[in-house]
Amino acid sequence: MKALKSCAGQRAETMIYVLIGVIVIVLDQLTKYLVRGMADGEVIHVIGDFLRIVHVENSGAAFGMFAGNRRFLLILPAILIAGAIYMISKDIGSGLKGKLFKISFALIASGGIGNMIDRFLCGQVTDMISFSIFPPVFNVADIAVTCGCGLMVFCLLFFNNEEEKPDLKGKGGSGDDAETEDESGEK
């Protein structure tokens, strides 16, 4: 009976990661669909020149890198997406750290899938969000990948291997100020 409850709990947790992925992909594709109705280069000023929606087609990766190398831009992300999905399926811990890692992999995979859909169907990626303080134009999939990577870095920096609480004080432990004993039993 306990194994059945455990299986149901794992299934429910996996569905959360799938739901995150579906939401990201749907939002990404919906915003791209709406923007493709605009003329290439057309601009909608949301907050003056600070935040604009602008239709840009990008045949490269981030910041236009590898432009025109479609095969590379389909194969490498497919491998990385498969790796992220594999990591979601692995038991990497049931605590907060493991769950945050799986959320980061779900964001990275779904963002990668969103941009892969564009590359596969259109040969290029539709970007639309432009901030005056950040020159590259980007899309919802790019935001998901960036947030997933940021969350992963957070986990790597602020969680140690034994603790489930983030170490925001940077002491390598749970953040408590209490002295700890070393291997010889001394404080």
MIROKE-99684 format. One record per residue: residue in one letter; x, y, z of N, C-alpha, C, O in turn; chain. Coordinates in nm, 2 decimals. Example, Ala and Ser with C-alpha at 12.3 -4.5 7.8 and 13.67 -1.06 7.14 Angstrom:
2
<site A; <1.32; -0.57; 0.78>; <1.23; -0.45; 0.78>; <1.32; -0.33; 0.78>; <1.42; -0.33; 0.85>; A>
<site S; <1.28; -0.22; 0.71>; <1.37; -0.11; 0.71>; <1.29; 0.00; 0.79>; <1.34; 0.11; 0.80>; A>
END
This chain:
187
<site M; <0.08; -0.12; 0.00>; <0.00; 0.00; 0.00>; <0.09; 0.13; 0.00>; <0.06; 0.22; -0.07>; A>
<site K; <0.20; 0.12; 0.08>; <0.29; 0.24; 0.09>; <0.35; 0.26; -0.05>; <0.37; 0.38; -0.09>; A>
<site A; <0.39; 0.15; -0.12>; <0.45; 0.17; -0.25>; <0.35; 0.23; -0.35>; <0.39; 0.31; -0.44>; A>
<site L; <0.22; 0.20; -0.34>; <0.12; 0.26; -0.43>; <0.10; 0.41; -0.40>; <0.09; 0.48; -0.50>; A>
<site K; <0.11; 0.45; -0.27>; <0.10; 0.59; -0.24>; <0.22; 0.66; -0.29>; <0.21; 0.77; -0.34>; A>
<site S; <0.34; 0.60; -0.28>; <0.46; 0.66; -0.33>; <0.46; 0.68; -0.48>; <0.50; 0.78; -0.53>; A>
<site C; <0.41; 0.58; -0.55>; <0.40; 0.58; -0.70>; <0.30; 0.70; -0.74>; <0.33; 0.77; -0.83>; A>
<site A; <0.19; 0.71; -0.67>; <0.09; 0.81; -0.70>; <0.15; 0.95; -0.67>; <0.13; 1.04; -0.75>; A>
<site G; <0.23; 0.96; -0.57>; <0.29; 1.09; -0.53>; <0.40; 1.13; -0.64>; <0.41; 1.24; -0.68>; A>
<site Q; <0.47; 1.03; -0.69>; <0.57; 1.05; -0.79>; <0.50; 1.10; -0.92>; <0.55; 1.18; -0.99>; A>
<site R; <0.39; 1.03; -0.95>; <0.32; 1.06; -1.07>; <0.26; 1.20; -1.06>; <0.27; 1.28; -1.16>; A>
<site A; <0.21; 1.24; -0.95>; <0.16; 1.38; -0.93>; <0.27; 1.48; -0.94>; <0.25; 1.59; -1.00>; A>
<site E; <0.38; 1.45; -0.89>; <0.50; 1.54; -0.89>; <0.54; 1.56; -1.04>; <0.57; 1.67; -1.09>; A>
<site T; <0.55; 1.45; -1.11>; <0.59; 1.45; -1.25>; <0.49; 1.53; -1.33>; <0.53; 1.61; -1.42>; A>
<site M; <0.37; 1.52; -1.30>; <0.26; 1.60; -1.37>; <0.28; 1.75; -1.35>; <0.25; 1.83; -1.44>; A>
<site I; <0.33; 1.79; -1.24>; <0.36; 1.93; -1.21>; <0.47; 1.98; -1.31>; <0.46; 2.09; -1.36>; A>
<site Y; <0.57; 1.90; -1.33>; <0.68; 1.94; -1.42>; <0.63; 1.94; -1.56>; <0.67; 2.03; -1.64>; A>
<site V; <0.55; 1.85; -1.60>; <0.49; 1.85; -1.73>; <0.40; 1.97; -1.75>; <0.40; 2.03; -1.86>; A>
<site L; <0.32; 2.00; -1.65>; <0.23; 2.12; -1.65>; <0.31; 2.25; -1.67>; <0.28; 2.34; -1.75>; A>
<site I; <0.43; 2.26; -1.60>; <0.52; 2.38; -1.62>; <0.56; 2.38; -1.76>; <0.56; 2.49; -1.83>; A>
<site G; <0.60; 2.27; -1.82>; <0.65; 2.27; -1.96>; <0.54; 2.30; -2.06>; <0.56; 2.38; -2.15>; A>
<site V; <0.42; 2.25; -2.04>; <0.31; 2.28; -2.13>; <0.27; 2.43; -2.12>; <0.25; 2.49; -2.23>; A>
<site I; <0.27; 2.49; -2.00>; <0.24; 2.63; -1.99>; <0.34; 2.71; -2.06>; <0.30; 2.81; -2.13>; A>
<site V; <0.47; 2.68; -2.04>; <0.57; 2.76; -2.11>; <0.56; 2.75; -2.26>; <0.57; 2.85; -2.33>; A>
<site I; <0.54; 2.63; -2.31>; <0.53; 2.61; -2.46>; <0.41; 2.68; -2.52>; <0.42; 2.74; -2.62>; A>
<site V; <0.30; 2.66; -2.45>; <0.17; 2.73; -2.50>; <0.19; 2.88; -2.50>; <0.16; 2.95; -2.60>; A>
<site L; <0.24; 2.94; -2.39>; <0.26; 3.08; -2.39>; <0.36; 3.13; -2.49>; <0.34; 3.23; -2.56>; A>
<site D; <0.47; 3.05; -2.51>; <0.57; 3.09; -2.61>; <0.51; 3.09; -2.75>; <0.52; 3.18; -2.82>; A>
<site Q; <0.44; 2.98; -2.78>; <0.39; 2.97; -2.92>; <0.27; 3.07; -2.94>; <0.26; 3.12; -3.05>; A>
<site L; <0.19; 3.09; -2.84>; <0.08; 3.19; -2.85>; <0.14; 3.33; -2.88>; <0.09; 3.40; -2.97>; A>
<site T; <0.24; 3.37; -2.80>; <0.30; 3.50; -2.82>; <0.36; 3.51; -2.96>; <0.36; 3.62; -3.03>; A>
<site K; <0.43; 3.41; -3.00>; <0.49; 3.41; -3.13>; <0.39; 3.42; -3.24>; <0.41; 3.49; -3.34>; A>
<site Y; <0.28; 3.34; -3.23>; <0.17; 3.35; -3.33>; <0.12; 3.49; -3.34>; <0.09; 3.54; -3.45>; A>
<site L; <0.09; 3.55; -3.23>; <0.04; 3.69; -3.23>; <0.14; 3.79; -3.29>; <0.10; 3.88; -3.37>; A>
<site V; <0.26; 3.77; -3.26>; <0.37; 3.86; -3.32>; <0.39; 3.84; -3.47>; <0.42; 3.94; -3.54>; A>
<site R; <0.37; 3.72; -3.51>; <0.39; 3.69; -3.66>; <0.29; 3.76; -3.74>; <0.30; 3.78; -3.86>; A>
<site G; <0.18; 3.81; -3.68>; <0.08; 3.89; -3.75>; <0.13; 4.03; -3.77>; <0.07; 4.11; -3.85>; A>
<site M; <0.23; 4.07; -3.71>; <0.29; 4.21; -3.73>; <0.39; 4.20; -3.84>; <0.44; 4.09; -3.87>; A>
<site A; <0.41; 4.31; -3.90>; <0.52; 4.32; -4.01>; <0.65; 4.30; -3.94>; <0.67; 4.34; -3.83>; A>
<site D; <0.75; 4.24; -4.01>; <0.88; 4.23; -3.96>; <0.94; 4.36; -3.93>; <0.95; 4.45; -4.02>; A>
<site G; <0.99; 4.38; -3.81>; <1.04; 4.51; -3.76>; <0.94; 4.60; -3.71>; <0.98; 4.71; -3.65>; A>
<site E; <0.81; 4.57; -3.72>; <0.71; 4.66; -3.66>; <0.72; 4.66; -3.51>; <0.76; 4.56; -3.44>; A>
<site V; <0.69; 4.78; -3.45>; <0.72; 4.80; -3.31>; <0.59; 4.85; -3.24>; <0.51; 4.93; -3.29>; A>
<site I; <0.56; 4.79; -3.12>; <0.45; 4.84; -3.03>; <0.52; 4.88; -2.91>; <0.59; 4.81; -2.84>; A>
<site H; <0.50; 5.01; -2.87>; <0.57; 5.07; -2.75>; <0.47; 5.04; -2.63>; <0.36; 5.09; -2.62>; A>
<site V; <0.52; 4.95; -2.54>; <0.44; 4.92; -2.42>; <0.47; 5.02; -2.31>; <0.37; 5.07; -2.26>; A>
<site I; <0.60; 5.05; -2.29>; <0.64; 5.15; -2.19>; <0.74; 5.24; -2.26>; <0.86; 5.22; -2.24>; A>
<site G; <0.69; 5.33; -2.34>; <0.78; 5.42; -2.42>; <0.88; 5.33; -2.50>; <0.84; 5.24; -2.56>; A>
<site D; <1.01; 5.38; -2.49>; <1.11; 5.30; -2.56>; <1.18; 5.20; -2.46>; <1.26; 5.12; -2.50>; A>
<site F; <1.14; 5.20; -2.33>; <1.19; 5.11; -2.24>; <1.15; 4.96; -2.26>; <1.24; 4.88; -2.27>; A>
<site L; <1.03; 4.94; -2.29>; <0.98; 4.81; -2.32>; <0.89; 4.81; -2.44>; <0.79; 4.88; -2.45>; A>
<site R; <0.94; 4.73; -2.54>; <0.87; 4.73; -2.67>; <0.85; 4.59; -2.72>; <0.92; 4.50; -2.68>; A>
<site I; <0.74; 4.57; -2.79>; <0.72; 4.45; -2.87>; <0.76; 4.47; -3.01>; <0.70; 4.56; -3.08>; A>
<site V; <0.85; 4.40; -3.06>; <0.90; 4.42; -3.19>; <0.92; 4.28; -3.26>; <0.97; 4.19; -3.20>; A>
<site H; <0.87; 4.27; -3.38>; <0.88; 4.14; -3.46>; <1.02; 4.13; -3.52>; <1.05; 4.20; -3.61>; A>
<site V; <1.09; 4.03; -3.47>; <1.22; 4.00; -3.52>; <1.23; 3.85; -3.55>; <1.19; 3.77; -3.46>; A>
<site E; <1.28; 3.81; -3.66>; <1.31; 3.67; -3.69>; <1.46; 3.64; -3.68>; <1.54; 3.71; -3.74>; A>
<site N; <1.50; 3.54; -3.60>; <1.64; 3.52; -3.57>; <1.67; 3.38; -3.62>; <1.62; 3.28; -3.58>; A>
<site S; <1.76; 3.37; -3.72>; <1.80; 3.24; -3.78>; <1.92; 3.18; -3.70>; <1.96; 3.07; -3.73>; A>
<site G; <1.96; 3.25; -3.59>; <2.07; 3.19; -3.51>; <2.02; 3.15; -3.37>; <1.90; 3.14; -3.35>; A>
<site A; <2.12; 3.13; -3.28>; <2.09; 3.10; -3.14>; <2.09; 3.23; -3.07>; <2.06; 3.34; -3.12>; A>
<site A; <2.12; 3.23; -2.94>; <2.12; 3.35; -2.86>; <2.21; 3.46; -2.92>; <2.32; 3.43; -2.96>; A>
<site F; <2.16; 3.58; -2.92>; <2.23; 3.69; -2.98>; <2.27; 3.67; -3.12>; <2.37; 3.73; -3.17>; A>
<site G; <2.20; 3.58; -3.19>; <2.23; 3.56; -3.34>; <2.35; 3.47; -3.36>; <2.39; 3.46; -3.48>; A>
<site M; <2.41; 3.41; -3.26>; <2.52; 3.32; -3.28>; <2.48; 3.20; -3.37>; <2.36; 3.15; -3.36>; A>
<site F; <2.57; 3.15; -3.45>; <2.55; 3.03; -3.54>; <2.44; 3.05; -3.64>; <2.38; 2.96; -3.68>; A>
<site A; <2.42; 3.18; -3.68>; <2.31; 3.21; -3.78>; <2.34; 3.13; -3.90>; <2.45; 3.12; -3.95>; A>
<site G; <2.23; 3.07; -3.96>; <2.25; 3.00; -4.08>; <2.29; 2.85; -4.07>; <2.29; 2.78; -4.17>; A>
<site N; <2.32; 2.81; -3.95>; <2.36; 2.67; -3.92>; <2.25; 2.59; -3.86>; <2.25; 2.55; -3.75>; A>
<site R; <2.14; 2.57; -3.95>; <2.02; 2.51; -3.90>; <2.04; 2.37; -3.84>; <1.98; 2.34; -3.74>; A>
<site R; <2.12; 2.29; -3.91>; <2.13; 2.15; -3.86>; <2.19; 2.15; -3.72>; <2.14; 2.08; -3.63>; A>
<site F; <2.29; 2.23; -3.69>; <2.35; 2.24; -3.56>; <2.25; 2.29; -3.46>; <2.24; 2.24; -3.35>; A>
<site L; <2.17; 2.39; -3.50>; <2.07; 2.45; -3.41>; <1.95; 2.36; -3.39>; <1.86; 2.39; -3.31>; A>
<site L; <1.94; 2.25; -3.46>; <1.84; 2.15; -3.43>; <1.89; 2.03; -3.35>; <1.82; 1.98; -3.26>; A>
<site I; <2.01; 1.99; -3.38>; <2.07; 1.87; -3.32>; <2.12; 1.90; -3.18>; <2.08; 1.83; -3.09>; A>
<site L; <2.20; 2.00; -3.15>; <2.25; 2.03; -3.02>; <2.13; 2.06; -2.92>; <2.13; 2.00; -2.81>; A>
<site P; <2.04; 2.15; -2.95>; <1.93; 2.16; -2.85>; <1.85; 2.04; -2.83>; <1.80; 2.01; -2.72>; A>
<site A; <1.83; 1.95; -2.93>; <1.76; 1.83; -2.91>; <1.83; 1.74; -2.81>; <1.76; 1.68; -2.73>; A>
<site I; <1.96; 1.73; -2.82>; <2.04; 1.65; -2.72>; <2.02; 1.71; -2.58>; <2.00; 1.64; -2.48>; A>
<site L; <2.03; 1.85; -2.57>; <2.02; 1.91; -2.44>; <1.88; 1.90; -2.38>; <1.86; 1.88; -2.26>; A>
<site I; <1.78; 1.90; -2.47>; <1.64; 1.89; -2.42>; <1.62; 1.74; -2.37>; <1.56; 1.72; -2.27>; A>
<site A; <1.67; 1.65; -2.45>; <1.66; 1.51; -2.40>; <1.73; 1.49; -2.27>; <1.68; 1.41; -2.18>; A>
<site G; <1.84; 1.55; -2.25>; <1.91; 1.54; -2.12>; <1.83; 1.60; -2.01>; <1.83; 1.54; -1.90>; A>
<site A; <1.77; 1.71; -2.03>; <1.69; 1.78; -1.93>; <1.57; 1.69; -1.89>; <1.54; 1.68; -1.78>; A>
<site I; <1.50; 1.64; -1.99>; <1.39; 1.55; -1.97>; <1.43; 1.42; -1.89>; <1.36; 1.38; -1.80>; A>
<site Y; <1.55; 1.37; -1.93>; <1.60; 1.26; -1.86>; <1.62; 1.29; -1.71>; <1.59; 1.21; -1.62>; A>
<site M; <1.68; 1.41; -1.68>; <1.71; 1.45; -1.54>; <1.58; 1.47; -1.46>; <1.57; 1.44; -1.34>; A>
<site I; <1.47; 1.51; -1.53>; <1.34; 1.52; -1.46>; <1.29; 1.38; -1.42>; <1.23; 1.37; -1.31>; A>
<site S; <1.32; 1.28; -1.50>; <1.27; 1.15; -1.47>; <1.36; 1.08; -1.36>; <1.32; 0.97; -1.31>; A>
<site K; <1.48; 1.13; -1.34>; <1.57; 1.06; -1.24>; <1.53; 1.10; -1.10>; <1.47; 1.21; -1.07>; A>
<site D; <1.57; 1.02; -1.00>; <1.56; 1.05; -0.86>; <1.68; 1.13; -0.82>; <1.78; 1.07; -0.78>; A>
<site I; <1.67; 1.26; -0.82>; <1.78; 1.35; -0.78>; <1.75; 1.41; -0.64>; <1.81; 1.52; -0.61>; A>
<site G; <1.66; 1.35; -0.57>; <1.63; 1.40; -0.43>; <1.49; 1.44; -0.42>; <1.43; 1.50; -0.52>; A>
<site S; <1.43; 1.41; -0.31>; <1.28; 1.44; -0.29>; <1.26; 1.57; -0.22>; <1.15; 1.62; -0.21>; A>
<site G; <1.37; 1.63; -0.16>; <1.36; 1.75; -0.09>; <1.35; 1.87; -0.18>; <1.33; 1.86; -0.30>; A>
<site L; <1.36; 1.99; -0.12>; <1.35; 2.11; -0.19>; <1.45; 2.13; -0.30>; <1.41; 2.17; -0.41>; A>
<site K; <1.57; 2.09; -0.27>; <1.68; 2.10; -0.38>; <1.65; 2.02; -0.50>; <1.66; 2.07; -0.61>; A>
<site G; <1.60; 1.89; -0.48>; <1.57; 1.80; -0.59>; <1.45; 1.86; -0.67>; <1.45; 1.85; -0.79>; A>
<site K; <1.35; 1.91; -0.60>; <1.23; 1.97; -0.67>; <1.27; 2.09; -0.75>; <1.23; 2.11; -0.86>; A>
<site L; <1.36; 2.18; -0.69>; <1.40; 2.30; -0.76>; <1.48; 2.27; -0.88>; <1.47; 2.33; -0.99>; A>
<site F; <1.57; 2.16; -0.87>; <1.65; 2.12; -0.99>; <1.55; 2.07; -1.10>; <1.57; 2.10; -1.21>; A>
<site K; <1.45; 1.99; -1.06>; <1.36; 1.94; -1.16>; <1.28; 2.06; -1.23>; <1.25; 2.05; -1.35>; A>
<site I; <1.24; 2.16; -1.15>; <1.17; 2.27; -1.21>; <1.27; 2.34; -1.30>; <1.22; 2.38; -1.41>; A>
<site S; <1.39; 2.36; -1.27>; <1.49; 2.42; -1.36>; <1.50; 2.34; -1.49>; <1.51; 2.40; -1.60>; A>
<site F; <1.51; 2.21; -1.48>; <1.52; 2.13; -1.60>; <1.39; 2.14; -1.68>; <1.40; 2.14; -1.80>; A>
<site A; <1.27; 2.15; -1.62>; <1.15; 2.16; -1.69>; <1.14; 2.29; -1.76>; <1.10; 2.30; -1.88>; A>
<site L; <1.19; 2.40; -1.70>; <1.19; 2.53; -1.77>; <1.29; 2.53; -1.89>; <1.26; 2.58; -1.99>; A>
<site I; <1.41; 2.47; -1.87>; <1.51; 2.47; -1.97>; <1.46; 2.38; -2.09>; <1.47; 2.42; -2.21>; A>
<site A; <1.40; 2.26; -2.06>; <1.35; 2.18; -2.17>; <1.23; 2.24; -2.24>; <1.23; 2.24; -2.37>; A>
<site S; <1.14; 2.30; -2.17>; <1.02; 2.36; -2.24>; <1.06; 2.48; -2.32>; <1.01; 2.50; -2.43>; A>
<site G; <1.15; 2.56; -2.27>; <1.20; 2.68; -2.35>; <1.27; 2.63; -2.47>; <1.25; 2.69; -2.58>; A>
<site G; <1.35; 2.52; -2.46>; <1.42; 2.47; -2.58>; <1.33; 2.41; -2.68>; <1.34; 2.43; -2.80>; A>
<site I; <1.22; 2.35; -2.63>; <1.12; 2.29; -2.72>; <1.05; 2.40; -2.79>; <1.02; 2.39; -2.91>; A>
<site G; <1.01; 2.51; -2.72>; <0.95; 2.62; -2.79>; <1.03; 2.68; -2.90>; <0.97; 2.71; -3.01>; A>
<site N; <1.16; 2.70; -2.88>; <1.24; 2.75; -2.99>; <1.27; 2.64; -3.10>; <1.28; 2.68; -3.21>; A>
<site M; <1.27; 2.51; -3.06>; <1.29; 2.41; -3.16>; <1.17; 2.40; -3.25>; <1.18; 2.37; -3.37>; A>
<site I; <1.05; 2.42; -3.20>; <0.93; 2.42; -3.28>; <0.94; 2.53; -3.39>; <0.92; 2.50; -3.51>; A>
<site D; <0.99; 2.65; -3.35>; <1.01; 2.75; -3.45>; <1.11; 2.71; -3.56>; <1.09; 2.73; -3.68>; A>
<site R; <1.23; 2.66; -3.51>; <1.33; 2.63; -3.60>; <1.29; 2.51; -3.70>; <1.32; 2.52; -3.82>; A>
<site F; <1.22; 2.42; -3.65>; <1.17; 2.31; -3.73>; <1.07; 2.35; -3.83>; <1.07; 2.31; -3.95>; A>
<site L; <0.97; 2.43; -3.79>; <0.86; 2.47; -3.88>; <0.89; 2.59; -3.96>; <0.85; 2.60; -4.08>; A>
<site C; <0.97; 2.68; -3.91>; <0.99; 2.81; -3.98>; <1.13; 2.83; -4.03>; <1.16; 2.92; -4.11>; A>
<site G; <1.22; 2.75; -3.97>; <1.37; 2.77; -4.01>; <1.43; 2.88; -3.93>; <1.55; 2.90; -3.94>; A>
<site Q; <1.36; 2.95; -3.84>; <1.41; 3.05; -3.76>; <1.32; 3.07; -3.64>; <1.21; 3.02; -3.63>; A>
<site V; <1.37; 3.15; -3.54>; <1.30; 3.17; -3.42>; <1.24; 3.31; -3.42>; <1.31; 3.41; -3.45>; A>
<site T; <1.11; 3.33; -3.38>; <1.05; 3.46; -3.36>; <1.08; 3.51; -3.23>; <1.05; 3.45; -3.12>; A>
<site D; <1.14; 3.63; -3.22>; <1.16; 3.71; -3.10>; <1.08; 3.83; -3.10>; <1.04; 3.88; -3.20>; A>
<site M; <1.05; 3.88; -2.98>; <0.96; 4.00; -2.97>; <0.97; 4.09; -2.86>; <0.92; 4.21; -2.86>; A>
<site I; <1.04; 4.05; -2.75>; <1.05; 4.14; -2.63>; <1.18; 4.22; -2.64>; <1.29; 4.16; -2.65>; A>
<site S; <1.17; 4.35; -2.63>; <1.28; 4.43; -2.64>; <1.28; 4.54; -2.52>; <1.19; 4.61; -2.50>; A>
<site F; <1.39; 4.53; -2.44>; <1.41; 4.63; -2.34>; <1.53; 4.72; -2.38>; <1.63; 4.68; -2.44>; A>
<site S; <1.51; 4.85; -2.36>; <1.62; 4.94; -2.40>; <1.75; 4.92; -2.32>; <1.85; 4.95; -2.38>; A>
<site I; <1.74; 4.87; -2.20>; <1.87; 4.84; -2.13>; <1.93; 4.71; -2.16>; <2.04; 4.68; -2.11>; A>
<site F; <1.87; 4.63; -2.24>; <1.92; 4.50; -2.28>; <1.90; 4.48; -2.43>; <1.79; 4.44; -2.47>; A>
<site P; <2.00; 4.51; -2.51>; <1.98; 4.51; -2.65>; <1.92; 4.39; -2.72>; <1.84; 4.41; -2.81>; A>
<site P; <1.96; 4.27; -2.69>; <1.90; 4.16; -2.77>; <1.75; 4.15; -2.75>; <1.69; 4.17; -2.64>; A>
<site V; <1.68; 4.11; -2.86>; <1.54; 4.09; -2.85>; <1.52; 3.94; -2.82>; <1.59; 3.86; -2.87>; A>
<site F; <1.42; 3.91; -2.74>; <1.41; 3.77; -2.69>; <1.26; 3.73; -2.69>; <1.17; 3.81; -2.72>; A>
<site N; <1.23; 3.61; -2.64>; <1.09; 3.56; -2.64>; <1.06; 3.48; -2.51>; <1.15; 3.47; -2.43>; A>
<site V; <0.94; 3.43; -2.50>; <0.91; 3.36; -2.37>; <0.99; 3.23; -2.35>; <1.03; 3.20; -2.24>; A>
<site A; <1.03; 3.16; -2.46>; <1.11; 3.04; -2.44>; <1.25; 3.08; -2.39>; <1.31; 3.01; -2.30>; A>
<site D; <1.30; 3.19; -2.44>; <1.43; 3.24; -2.39>; <1.43; 3.27; -2.24>; <1.52; 3.25; -2.16>; A>
<site I; <1.31; 3.33; -2.20>; <1.29; 3.37; -2.06>; <1.29; 3.24; -1.97>; <1.35; 3.23; -1.87>; A>
<site A; <1.22; 3.13; -2.02>; <1.22; 3.01; -1.95>; <1.35; 2.94; -1.93>; <1.39; 2.90; -1.83>; A>
<site V; <1.43; 2.94; -2.04>; <1.56; 2.88; -2.04>; <1.65; 2.96; -1.94>; <1.72; 2.90; -1.86>; A>
<site T; <1.65; 3.09; -1.95>; <1.73; 3.18; -1.86>; <1.69; 3.16; -1.71>; <1.77; 3.15; -1.63>; A>
<site C; <1.56; 3.16; -1.68>; <1.51; 3.13; -1.54>; <1.55; 3.00; -1.50>; <1.59; 2.98; -1.38>; A>
<site G; <1.54; 2.90; -1.58>; <1.58; 2.76; -1.54>; <1.73; 2.75; -1.51>; <1.77; 2.69; -1.41>; A>
<site C; <1.81; 2.82; -1.59>; <1.95; 2.82; -1.57>; <1.98; 2.90; -1.44>; <2.07; 2.85; -1.36>; A>
<site G; <1.92; 3.01; -1.42>; <1.94; 3.09; -1.30>; <1.90; 3.01; -1.17>; <1.97; 3.01; -1.07>; A>
<site L; <1.79; 2.94; -1.18>; <1.74; 2.85; -1.07>; <1.84; 2.74; -1.04>; <1.87; 2.71; -0.92>; A>
<site M; <1.90; 2.68; -1.14>; <2.00; 2.58; -1.13>; <2.12; 2.63; -1.06>; <2.18; 2.57; -0.97>; A>
<site V; <2.17; 2.75; -1.10>; <2.29; 2.81; -1.04>; <2.26; 2.84; -0.89>; <2.34; 2.82; -0.81>; A>
<site F; <2.14; 2.89; -0.86>; <2.10; 2.92; -0.73>; <2.11; 2.80; -0.64>; <2.17; 2.80; -0.53>; A>
<site C; <2.06; 2.69; -0.69>; <2.07; 2.56; -0.62>; <2.21; 2.51; -0.60>; <2.25; 2.47; -0.49>; A>
<site L; <2.29; 2.53; -0.70>; <2.43; 2.49; -0.69>; <2.51; 2.57; -0.59>; <2.60; 2.52; -0.52>; A>
<site L; <2.48; 2.70; -0.59>; <2.55; 2.79; -0.50>; <2.50; 2.79; -0.35>; <2.59; 2.80; -0.26>; A>
<site F; <2.37; 2.77; -0.33>; <2.32; 2.80; -0.20>; <2.27; 2.67; -0.13>; <2.22; 2.68; -0.02>; A>
<site F; <2.28; 2.56; -0.19>; <2.24; 2.43; -0.12>; <2.37; 2.35; -0.11>; <2.44; 2.33; -0.21>; A>
<site N; <2.40; 2.30; 0.01>; <2.51; 2.21; 0.01>; <2.45; 2.07; 0.00>; <2.33; 2.05; -0.01>; A>
<site N; <2.54; 1.97; -0.01>; <2.49; 1.83; -0.04>; <2.41; 1.77; 0.07>; <2.33; 1.68; 0.05>; A>
<site E; <2.43; 1.81; 0.20>; <2.36; 1.74; 0.31>; <2.23; 1.81; 0.35>; <2.14; 1.75; 0.40>; A>
<site E; <2.22; 1.94; 0.33>; <2.11; 2.02; 0.38>; <2.01; 2.04; 0.27>; <2.04; 2.05; 0.15>; A>
<site E; <1.88; 2.06; 0.31>; <1.78; 2.09; 0.22>; <1.74; 2.23; 0.22>; <1.66; 2.28; 0.14>; A>
<site K; <1.79; 2.31; 0.32>; <1.76; 2.45; 0.33>; <1.87; 2.52; 0.25>; <1.99; 2.48; 0.26>; A>
<site P; <1.83; 2.63; 0.19>; <1.94; 2.71; 0.12>; <2.03; 2.78; 0.22>; <1.99; 2.83; 0.32>; A>
<site D; <2.16; 2.78; 0.18>; <2.26; 2.84; 0.27>; <2.28; 2.98; 0.22>; <2.38; 3.01; 0.15>; A>
<site L; <2.19; 3.07; 0.26>; <2.19; 3.21; 0.21>; <2.30; 3.29; 0.29>; <2.33; 3.41; 0.24>; A>
<site K; <2.36; 3.24; 0.40>; <2.46; 3.31; 0.47>; <2.60; 3.28; 0.41>; <2.70; 3.34; 0.45>; A>
<site G; <2.61; 3.18; 0.32>; <2.73; 3.15; 0.26>; <2.83; 3.08; 0.35>; <2.95; 3.08; 0.32>; A>
<site K; <2.79; 3.01; 0.45>; <2.88; 2.94; 0.55>; <2.89; 2.79; 0.51>; <2.97; 2.72; 0.58>; A>
<site G; <2.82; 2.74; 0.41>; <2.83; 2.60; 0.37>; <2.74; 2.51; 0.46>; <2.75; 2.39; 0.44>; A>
<site G; <2.66; 2.56; 0.54>; <2.57; 2.48; 0.63>; <2.43; 2.52; 0.61>; <2.39; 2.58; 0.51>; A>
<site S; <2.35; 2.50; 0.72>; <2.21; 2.54; 0.71>; <2.19; 2.68; 0.74>; <2.07; 2.73; 0.74>; A>
<site G; <2.30; 2.76; 0.77>; <2.28; 2.90; 0.80>; <2.27; 2.93; 0.95>; <2.26; 3.04; 0.99>; A>
<site D; <2.27; 2.82; 1.04>; <2.27; 2.84; 1.18>; <2.41; 2.89; 1.23>; <2.51; 2.86; 1.17>; A>
<site D; <2.40; 2.97; 1.33>; <2.53; 3.03; 1.39>; <2.59; 2.93; 1.49>; <2.70; 2.96; 1.54>; A>
<site A; <2.53; 2.82; 1.52>; <2.58; 2.73; 1.62>; <2.71; 2.67; 1.57>; <2.73; 2.64; 1.45>; A>
<site E; <2.80; 2.64; 1.67>; <2.93; 2.58; 1.63>; <2.90; 2.43; 1.60>; <2.81; 2.37; 1.66>; A>
<site T; <2.98; 2.38; 1.52>; <2.97; 2.24; 1.48>; <3.09; 2.16; 1.52>; <3.20; 2.22; 1.53>; A>
<site E; <3.08; 2.04; 1.55>; <3.20; 1.96; 1.58>; <3.27; 1.90; 1.46>; <3.20; 1.87; 1.36>; A>
<site D; <3.40; 1.90; 1.46>; <3.47; 1.84; 1.35>; <3.48; 1.69; 1.37>; <3.42; 1.63; 1.46>; A>
<site E; <3.55; 1.61; 1.28>; <3.56; 1.47; 1.29>; <3.62; 1.42; 1.42>; <3.58; 1.31; 1.47>; A>
<site S; <3.71; 1.49; 1.49>; <3.77; 1.45; 1.61>; <3.68; 1.48; 1.74>; <3.71; 1.44; 1.85>; A>
<site G; <3.56; 1.54; 1.71>; <3.47; 1.57; 1.82>; <3.49; 1.71; 1.89>; <3.42; 1.74; 1.98>; A>
<site E; <3.59; 1.78; 1.84>; <3.62; 1.91; 1.90>; <3.54; 2.02; 1.83>; <3.50; 2.01; 1.71>; A>
<site K; <3.51; 2.13; 1.90>; <3.44; 2.24; 1.84>; <3.53; 2.34; 1.78>; <3.49; 2.44; 1.73>; A>
END
